[in-house]
Amino acid sequence: MLQDTEAPFRIHRLGIVMEEDPENPDEAWGVLNPACARSASGELYLFPRIVGDNNYSRIGIAKVIFNEDGDPCGVQRLGYALEPTESFEGNAHTAGVEDPRVTFVEALGVYVMTYTAYGPLGPRVALAVSEDLLEWRRLGLAKFSLGRGVDFDFYTNKDALIFPGLIADPEGRPSIAMIHRPTYDLSLAGGLAYKIVPKGVRDQRPSMWISYSPIDRIGRGLEGLTWFSDHQLLAEPQEPWEELKIGGGTPPVLTDLGWLVLFHGVSGEIVPGVDIQPNVHYSAGALVLDREDPTNVLYRSRAPILEPETELEREGIVSNVVFPTAIDDRGDRRMDVYYGMADSRIGAGKLLVPSRLPSKREAELVA
């Protein structure tokens, strides 16, 4: 795996594309962390997390508006894709469908949305599908088989990303692959906290995993898409800007270099039992994964490719946060990246994919 300090991936800010509507109480705590996808006719839709009082979250639908230069500059709101109506999407304090990602899976002929269901036992990965990006049907919570000596269903989990193409699982079966971020913290009655770590894992910090859903067991109704197995560790925290945890950002995009995945790293301090963390710092990096075997990391940025620098990225509901969750392939190696800014608004940036990765020698020289 190659790393560098002078990252070949850079995100150049284009500006804000969506802010809260002060006349809409549903948006009182901001709009943030969107998914995006192109319709069959080529229009770009954004799916922002919309947060009202008491951290009550919905997933909206908006059409992206572009300026004369072809850059995103605003949105037209079109309502909601999902609201927290199911038992697994609420608890005694609040409810939420949060931080969606959307991928068009050609083998299934549908758009697949992964989102965080903030339910009775904390955050869990849930899935929904759509044929037109406007009407969505829930499949339910993701279910994980036993693996590495533990039951992955015991873990809270979020930041799930679906690959658009089929990937062979460890047994060679064509599968839908998903990157996700389980945590190893468990709690017993009475408030006693402890950790159960999968076999072979030494780092107890939240990390990125890949799991698989073989295509032949998904079924015509797609309900089988919620079942995942063969869990493989993908990436663990390494650098100081990732010292607390890492997690998925944007869904994988296939480039000439391999699968490009943007991820987030968190530093600072986590205050236990608090939803709105006051002392964290979120930055973004890039991974390039092998086309055939995405557990093989070809490249990982050592330094952030985007970090909170502007006033609107440093001040908000959760300060010092940039959180990329959507990516739009514009062609000619240009990718538009949409990201949450301080958990309050949505920004866009332009990323140019390099023509090659740094050689091993080049990586050694700048390490």
Buried (B, 14 or more C-beta within 10 A) or exposed (E): EBBBEEBBBBBEBBEBBBBBEEEEEBBBBBBBBBBBBBBEEEEBBBBBBBBBEEBBBBBBBBBBEEEEEEBBBBBEBBEBBBBBEBEBBBBEEBBBBBBBBBBBBEEBEBBBBBBBBBBEEBBBBBBBBBEEBEEBEBBBBBBBBEBBEBEBBEBBBBBBBBBBBBBBBBEEBBBBBBBBBBBBBBEEEEEEEEEEEBEEBEEEBBBBBBBBBBBEEBEEEBEBBBBBBBBBBBBBBBBEBBBBBBBBBBBBBBBEBBBBBBBBBBBBEEEEEEEEBEEBBBBBBBBBBEBEEBBEBBBBBBBBBBBBEEEBBBBBBBBBBBBBBBBBBBEEBEBBBBBBBBBBBBBBBBBBBBEEBBEEEBBEEEE
